[in-house]
Amino acid sequence: MPYNQAPDFLCADTMHPTYSAVRERLLEANRLSPELLAKSLGIIGAHHVDYADIYCQRTAYESWHLEEGIVKSGSFQIDQGVGVRAVSDDKTAFAYADSLCIDSINRSARAVRAIGAAGGKVSAKMPSETRGKPVCSTSDPIAGLDSAAKVALLNKVEAIAKAADPRIVQVMAGLTCEYDMVYIARLDGKHAADIRPMVRLNVTVIAKQGDRREQGSAGGGGRYDLAYFDETLVRQFVDSAVKQALINLESRPAPAGEMTVVLGNGWPGVLLHEAVGHGLEGDFNRKGTSVFSSRIGERVAAKGVTVVDQGDIAGRRGSLNIDDEGNETRRTVLIEDGILTGYMQDETNARLTGTQSTGNGRRESYASVPMPRMTNTFMENGGYEPEEIIASIDKGIYAVNFGGGQVDITSGKFVFSASEAWWVEGGKLQYPVKGATIIGNGPEVLKHVSMIGNDTALDSGVGVCGKEGQSVPVGVGQPTLRIDAGLTVGGSEI
């Protein structure tokens, strides 16, 4: 199921409200302007460099955590600063400061220009506004509700969970809100701004039956304000957590060995993200350290497997109006019908490989260097009903949901733990299993996909991706999949 791109901005002859708001509240509030930033870039351009940018950011963050009706923690913080970068060939110089004053920016610019060849010169072009696509709300979620209302929302979560089943003995709920403003100025004259709200609601429940205790978790969010968490969605999150905990109370030890595995839709796409997605990022492929390096045009997956990264899906956790280098995010087809068609690129790796940025240049904050990263990465629909896929299994595992996992980019090997899984026999769910660990090799697994469901879904909005010490929000997704070989299930005793 392809996701439609958001429409371009209207009124192209006027400054867009997002750009205007960021100029006023981020730049002008710190006595900065696009023209001043262009002069700072001119300091870098006094030596020859291939690329340079200034990244200004202000982030407000608030979190609340409730346990057993008591607010265990609450925090609010504001962080702002600037990162200045210069790139020459494949070398990068970077400096940052937790201040947005022009003196700090100019000191950083002088520090990074040393990477360029003395005597060379690159002119800093005058600023021109670049517009991304309006993929999210620009309202401040922190200001959307007062503190009492936010705590009341968490109390509602607890009340619904406790009322769902008498076996629920403990409830933990958390709410986070973030309001991020960024302004990017580049040596080539491209200037861009973005406002990035983020909300997330989480619930974890503990169920007890006799001497046995089991856990269930759910939650989600995205680039919305707090009105997103209406009664229907709150109940959906709570019901999902309670259901998982109660199912796990009935679970038996997972079997072990290589077997047929069916992966559920939505969040199980985290396996696709880790086992395949990182290997399709441009830096790993330029350096030849990915199993997918130099394989454009080759078959890397079974027919019917189409994998997409798309950063402009409205409201999604991994979406951005622009990436962290000021480029519009977009839909990038990575694998089409099993054939490798492209990689995710930032400015530096695109330049070094003679390609174009795909809008995947991302960084954790102004104190981090951007690199090619995923946004929302998912597999598109096939033609099978999910029930048809499960009914096709003689014996195997149906992994409904996943917990944590890890992957080796060079080899493609991965390990994931299933937080909810079932033993399937004769085409029917027999009983839930506990301790199922899914082990395999990403590129090999894709070759053994035999049935692709028609129920592609993105996760509920909980993904966080780590790379080289940096974490960024992402989305993952897929339809229900049957994988015939290449996966080993590691079981454990209850």
ZASE-195212 format. One record per residue (C-alpha): residue in one letter; x, y, z. Coordinates in steps of 0.25 Angstrom, whole numbers, padded with zeros to 4 digits, always signed. Layout:
BEGIN
AXYZ;...
//
This chain:
BEGIN
M+0000+0000+0000;P+0008+0012-0005;Y+0006+0025+0004;N+0003+0038-0003;Q+0012+0049-0003;A+0007+0062+0004;P+0004+0074-0006;D+0014+0085-0008;F+0013+0098-0001;L+0003+0108-0007;C+0006+0123-0009;A+0020+0121-0014;D+0022+0136-0015;T+0021+0138+0000;M+0029+0134+0012;H+0023+0121+0018;P+0018+0123+0032;T+0027+0112+0037;Y+0039+0119+0032;S+0034+0132+0037;A+0031+0127+0051;V+0045+0120+0052;R+0052+0133+0047;E+0045+0141+0058;R+0045+0131+0070;L+0059+0125+0067;L+0067+0134+0059;E+0062+0148+0063;A+0060+0144+0078;N+0075+0142+0078;R+0079+0154+0070;L+0082+0146+0057;S+0077+0147+0043;P+0079+0139+0030;E+0088+0150+0025;L+0097+0149+0038;L+0098+0134+0036;A+0102+0136+0021;K+0113+0145+0026;S+0118+0134+0036;L+0117+0124+0025;G+0126+0133+0017;I+0137+0131+0028;I+0137+0116+0024;G+0137+0120+0009;A+0150+0127+0011;H+0156+0114+0009;H+0152+0104-0001;V+0141+0094+0004;D+0131+0085-0004;Y+0120+0088+0006;A+0117+0095+0019;D+0105+0098+0027;I+0100+0104+0040;Y+0089+0097+0048;C+0082+0105+0059;Q+0072+0098+0068;R+0063+0100+0080;T+0056+0089+0087;A+0046+0089+0098;Y+0044+0075+0105;E+0034+0071+0115;S+0031+0057+0121;W+0022+0051+0132;H+0022+0037+0138;L+0011+0031+0147;E+0011+0018+0154;E+0000+0013+0163;G-0007+0027+0163;I+0006+0034+0168;V+0014+0044+0159;K+0027+0037+0160;S+0034+0048+0151;G+0032+0060+0143;S+0042+0068+0136;F+0043+0080+0127;Q+0055+0085+0119;I+0059+0095+0108;D+0072+0093+0100;Q+0077+0101+0089;G+0090+0103+0081;V+0097+0103+0068;G+0105+0092+0060;V+0115+0097+0049;R+0120+0088+0039;A+0130+0088+0027;V+0133+0077+0017;S+0144+0075+0008;D+0145+0062+0000;D+0142+0052+0010;K+0147+0059+0022;T+0137+0067+0031;A+0141+0077+0042;F+0130+0080+0052;A+0128+0090+0064;Y+0116+0093+0072;A+0112+0102+0084;D+0101+0102+0093;S+0099+0117+0090;L+0092+0124+0078;C+0100+0137+0079;I+0107+0141+0066;D+0121+0141+0073;S+0119+0126+0076;I+0115+0123+0062;N+0127+0131+0056;R+0137+0124+0065;S+0131+0111+0061;A+0132+0115+0046;R+0147+0119+0048;A+0150+0106+0055;V+0144+0097+0044;R+0149+0105+0032;A+0163+0099+0034;I+0159+0087+0027;G+0159+0094+0014;A+0171+0097+0005;A+0178+0110+0009;G+0177+0120-0003;G+0165+0114-0009;K+0152+0121-0008;V+0137+0118-0009;S+0127+0129-0009;A+0115+0129+0001;K+0103+0131-0007;M+0091+0140-0002;P+0080+0133+0005;S+0068+0127-0002;E+0057+0120+0005;T+0055+0105+0002;R+0041+0099+0006;G+0038+0085+0010;K+0024+0079+0010;P+0015+0081+0022;V+0015+0067+0027;C+0011+0071+0042;S+0004+0080+0051;T+0013+0093+0055;S+0005+0095+0069;D+0013+0093+0082;P+0008+0080+0089;I+0014+0085+0102;A+0005+0097+0103;G-0007+0089+0098;L-0011+0084+0112;D-0007+0089+0126;S+0000+0080+0136;A-0013+0076+0143;A-0019+0071+0130;K-0007+0063+0126;V-0007+0056+0139;A-0022+0054+0138;L-0019+0047+0124;L-0009+0037+0131;N-0019+0035+0142;K-0030+0031+0131;V-0020+0021+0125;E-0018+0014+0139;A-0033+0014+0142;I-0036+0008+0129;A-0025-0003+0130;K-0029-0006+0145;A-0044-0008+0140;A-0041-0017+0129;D-0037-0029+0137;P-0036-0033+0152;R-0022-0039+0148;I-0016-0026+0145;V-0009-0022+0158;Q+0001-0011+0153;V+0000+0000+0143;M+0011+0009+0139;A+0008+0021+0129;G+0017+0031+0122;L+0014+0044+0114;T+0025+0052+0106;C+0024+0064+0098;E+0034+0071+0090;Y+0034+0084+0082;D+0046+0086+0073;M+0050+0097+0064;V+0062+0097+0054;Y+0068+0107+0044;I+0078+0102+0034;A+0087+0111+0026;R+0096+0106+0015;L+0108+0111+0007;D+0101+0109-0006;G+0090+0119-0001;K+0079+0109+0002;H+0072+0113+0015;A+0061+0105+0021;A+0053+0104+0034;D+0045+0094+0041;I+0036+0092+0053;R+0035+0078+0059;P+0025+0074+0069;M+0025+0061+0076;V+0016+0053+0086;R+0016+0039+0091;L+0008+0032+0101;N+0012+0019+0107;V+0006+0008+0116;T+0011-0004+0123;V+0003-0013+0131;I+0007-0025+0140;A-0003-0037+0141;K-0003-0047+0152;Q-0009-0061+0152;G-0005-0070+0164;D+0010-0068+0166;R+0012-0064+0151;R+0014-0050+0147;E+0014-0045+0132;Q+0016-0032+0125;G+0009-0025+0114;S+0013-0011+0107;A+0007-0002+0097;G+0007+0012+0093;G+0009+0022+0081;G+0009+0036+0076;G+0015+0044+0065;R+0016+0058+0060;Y+0003+0063+0066;D-0002+0071+0078;L-0008+0064+0090;A-0022+0064+0084;Y-0017+0052+0077;F-0019+0044+0089;D-0034+0043+0089;E-0043+0033+0097;T-0043+0023+0085;L-0028+0023+0084;V-0025+0023+0099;R-0034+0010+0100;Q-0027+0004+0088;F-0014+0005+0095;V-0018+0000+0108;D-0026-0011+0102;S-0014-0016+0094;A-0005-0015+0107;V-0015-0023+0115;K-0017-0033+0104;Q-0002-0036+0103;A+0000-0038+0118;L-0012-0047+0119;I-0008-0055+0107;N+0006-0057+0113;L+0000-0062+0125;E-0004-0074+0117;S+0009-0076+0109;R+0017-0088+0109;P+0032-0090+0106;A+0036-0087+0091;P+0041-0098+0083;A+0055-0097+0077;G+0060-0099+0063;E+0059-0095+0049;M+0044-0094+0045;T+0034-0086+0037;V+0031-0072+0043;V+0020-0063+0040;L+0022-0048+0044;G+0011-0039+0048;N+0008-0026+0041;G+0012-0012+0047;W+0023-0012+0058;P+0030-0026+0054;G+0035-0017+0042;V+0046-0013+0052;L+0052-0026+0048;L+0052-0021+0033;H+0058-0007+0039;E+0069-0014+0046;A+0073-0026+0037;V+0071-0019+0024;G+0069-0004+0025;H+0083+0000+0032;G+0090-0008+0021;L+0083+0001+0010;E+0088+0014+0016;G+0098+0022+0007;D+0110+0023+0016;F+0111+0008+0018;N+0110+0005+0003;R+0120+0016-0001;K+0130+0010+0009;G+0127-0004+0004;T+0124-0009+0018;S+0109-0013+0015;V+0105-0027+0009;F+0097-0018-0001;S+0109-0010-0006;S+0111-0009-0021;R+0098-0018-0024;I+0089-0008-0030;G+0080-0015-0041;E+0083-0029-0034;R+0072-0038-0028;V+0073-0037-0013;A+0059-0042-0009;A+0048-0051-0013;K+0038-0046-0024;G+0028-0037-0019;V+0037-0031-0008;T+0037-0016-0009;V+0043-0007+0002;V+0041+0008+0003;D+0047+0019+0011;Q+0037+0031+0012;G+0039+0043+0020;D+0027+0051+0016;I+0016+0043+0022;A+0007+0052+0029;G+0008+0052+0044;R+0017+0040+0045;R+0028+0039+0056;G+0039+0037+0046;S+0034+0049+0036;L+0040+0062+0034;N+0037+0074+0026;I+0051+0075+0022;D+0063+0067+0026;D+0074+0072+0035;E+0082+0078+0023;G+0070+0086+0018;N+0065+0076+0007;E+0051+0072+0005;T+0048+0058+0010;R+0042+0048+0000;R+0038+0034-0004;T+0050+0026-0008;V+0048+0012-0013;L+0060+0003-0008;I+0056-0010-0013;E+0045-0012-0024;D+0039-0026-0027;G+0052-0032-0021;I+0062-0024-0029;L+0071-0014-0021;T+0068+0000-0027;G+0075+0010-0018;Y+0081+0015-0005;M+0077+0026+0005;Q+0086+0038+0003;D+0091+0050+0011;E+0098+0062+0004;T+0112+0057+0006;N+0110+0042+0002;A+0102+0046-0010;R+0113+0056-0015;L+0124+0045-0013;T+0116+0035-0021;G+0111+0044-0032;T+0096+0043-0028;Q+0086+0052-0021;S+0082+0054-0007;T+0069+0046-0004;G+0065+0055+0008;N+0071+0045+0018;G+0082+0054+0025;R+0078+0053+0039;R+0085+0057+0053;E+0081+0055+0067;S+0083+0070+0070;Y+0091+0082+0068;A+0103+0075+0075;S+0103+0063+0065;V+0108+0062+0051;P+0097+0058+0040;M+0098+0044+0033;P+0089+0036+0024;R+0078+0031+0033;M+0064+0024+0031;T+0051+0032+0033;N+0039+0023+0031;T+0043+0009+0025;F+0033-0001+0021;M+0030-0012+0012;E+0018-0011+0002;N+0006-0019+0001;G+0005-0033-0005;G-0008-0040-0009;Y-0011-0050+0002;E-0021-0049+0013;P-0014-0050+0027;E-0023-0061+0031;E-0019-0069+0018;I-0005-0068+0022;I-0006-0073+0036;A-0016-0084+0030;S-0004-0089+0021;I+0005-0093+0032;D+0007-0107+0036;K+0016-0105+0048;G+0022-0092+0051;I+0023-0079+0059;Y+0014-0066+0058;A+0021-0054+0063;V+0011-0044+0066;N+0020-0034+0073;F+0035-0031+0076;G+0043-0026+0087;G+0058-0022+0085;G+0068-0027+0075;Q+0081-0024+0069;V+0088-0026+0055;D+0102-0027+0050;I+0102-0017+0037;T+0114-0024+0031;S+0109-0038+0031;G+0094-0035+0032;K+0092-0045+0044;F+0081-0041+0054;V+0075-0046+0067;F+0061-0041+0071;S+0052-0045+0083;A+0037-0047+0081;S+0028-0040+0092;E+0016-0048+0087;A+0017-0060+0079;W+0008-0073+0076;W+0011-0087+0072;V+0003-0091+0059;E+0000-0105+0055;G-0010-0109+0045;G-0013-0095+0040;K-0018-0091+0054;L-0013-0083+0066;Q-0010-0094+0077;Y-0005-0086+0089;P+0004-0074+0092;V+0019-0077+0094;K+0029-0069+0103;G+0044-0067+0101;A+0044-0068+0085;T+0056-0062+0080;I+0057-0060+0064;I+0071-0062+0058;G+0075-0060+0044;N+0082-0052+0033;G+0074-0040+0027;P+0078-0042+0012;E+0076-0057+0013;V+0062-0056+0020;L+0057-0047+0009;K+0060-0057-0001;H+0051-0067+0006;V+0038-0058+0007;S+0027-0067+0001;M+0014-0060+0004;I+0012-0045+0006;G-0001-0040+0013;N-0010-0029+0008;D-0010-0022+0022;T+0003-0013+0021;A+0003-0004+0034;L+0013+0005+0040;D+0015+0004+0055;S+0007+0012+0065;G+0019+0022+0067;V+0029+0017+0077;G+0042+0015+0068;V+0055+0020+0072;C+0067+0017+0064;G+0082+0017+0068;K+0094+0019+0060;E+0108+0023+0064;G+0103+0028+0077;Q+0092+0036+0071;S+0077+0033+0073;V+0066+0039+0064;P+0051+0036+0063;V+0047+0026+0052;G+0035+0019+0047;V+0035+0004+0043;G+0024-0005+0036;Q+0021-0017+0027;P+0009-0026+0024;T+0008-0040+0030;L+0019-0049+0024;R+0022-0063+0023;I+0036-0067+0023;D+0039-0082+0019;A+0054-0083+0022;G+0066-0075+0028;L+0060-0073+0042;T+0064-0080+0054;V+0055-0079+0067;G+0063-0080+0080;G+0054-0085+0091;S+0055-0083+0106;E+0048-0089+0118;I+0038-0082+0126;
//
